[in-house]
Amino acid sequence: MTRWSIAFPILSLFALSCAAQDVPPPPKPADDGPSLADTMKFIEEKLGSIGRVNYVAYTSNGNDRTDKFSFEHSNVRASVQGCRIDSHVWSGRDGEVFMDKDFGFPLKDVQEVVVQTREQELKEADSKAGHPEWRTLVEPPVFVISAEFKHGEVYFLLYDESLAHRIAKALVHAVE
């Protein structure tokens, strides 16, 4: 008898006994948090409850200036079916309206969500514009949630840093 004729029945018996054993199912994936519907509801409720944010910006850039700003997202709608956030954006400076329009964005276009102070955001913008020496103080402190896209971004301003981080986390969860 050849080695193969002896080894084949033994290997066959071994393979059959391995196949007959109960193999446990793969582990369930970890809980990925709330559903998309719950996340979108949270986003809609929290962004819709912020109201108008008013602040004063004191800028030192050789021509010191003080500007009073107001910013508000109203009629916030977070659509599960459309996977998008829509709202009406209103903003003004020193009593003059400079934005008053409906705006929306699909979550699939969001590339990054960032939370920072309004001061940090203004400093970065001034530096990018070639003026790193400019300084702006914002009173009271305001926090910015920035959802960044390939060709732009949308901002949500609020006074509560903790809430800003919670909303940003929910936005990232909805995007994923």
Residue pairs with C-beta under 8 A, 6 or more apart in sequence:
33 39
33 173
34 42
34 173
36 80
36 83
36 174
37 80
39 170
39 173
39 174
40 78
40 79
40 80
40 174
41 78
42 170
43 76
43 78
43 85
43 167
43 170
43 171
43 174
44 76
44 77
44 78
44 85
46 163
46 166
46 167
46 170
47 73
47 76
47 78
47 85
47 87
47 156
47 167
48 73
48 74
48 75
48 76
48 87
50 72
50 73
50 156
50 157
50 158
51 72
52 70
52 71
52 72
52 90
53 70
53 71
53 72
53 142
53 157
53 158
53 159
54 68
54 69
54 70
55 68
55 69
55 118
55 138
55 139
55 140
55 142
56 66
56 67
56 68
56 69
56 138
56 139
57 66
57 67
57 69
57 118
57 122
57 136
57 137
57 138
58 64
58 65
58 66
58 136
58 137
58 138
58 139
59 65
59 66
59 67
59 134
59 135
59 136
60 134
60 135
60 136
61 126
61 131
61 133
61 134
61 135
67 93
67 94
68 93
68 94
68 95
69 91
69 92
69 93
70 90
70 91
70 92
70 93
71 90
71 91
71 155
71 157
72 89
72 90
72 91
73 87
73 88
73 89
73 156
74 87
74 88
74 90
75 86
75 87
75 88
76 85
76 86
76 87
77 85
77 86
77 87
78 84
78 85
78 174
79 85
79 86
82 106
83 106
83 107
83 108
83 174
84 104
84 105
84 106
84 107
85 104
85 105
85 107
86 102
86 103
86 104
87 102
87 103
87 104
88 100
88 101
88 102
88 103
89 99
89 100
89 101
89 102
89 103
90 97
90 99
90 100
91 97
91 98
91 99
91 100
92 98
92 99
103 154
105 147
105 149
105 154
107 171
107 174
107 175
108 175
109 149
109 150
110 147
110 148
110 149
110 171
110 175
111 148
111 149
111 150
112 147
112 148
113 145
113 146
113 147
113 148
113 168
113 171
113 172
113 175
114 144
114 145
114 146
114 148
114 168
115 143
115 144
115 145
115 146
115 161
115 164
115 165
115 168
116 143
116 144
116 146
117 138
117 141
117 142
117 143
117 144
118 138
118 141
118 142
118 143
118 144
118 157
119 136
119 137
119 138
119 141
121 144
121 146
122 136
122 138
123 132
123 134
123 135
123 136
126 132
126 134
126 136
140 159
141 159
141 161
142 157
142 158
142 159
143 157
143 158
143 159
143 160
143 161
143 164
144 155
144 156
144 157
144 164
145 155
145 156
145 157
145 158
145 164
145 167
145 168
145 171
146 153
146 154
146 155
147 153
147 154
147 156
147 171
156 164
156 167
158 164
158 167
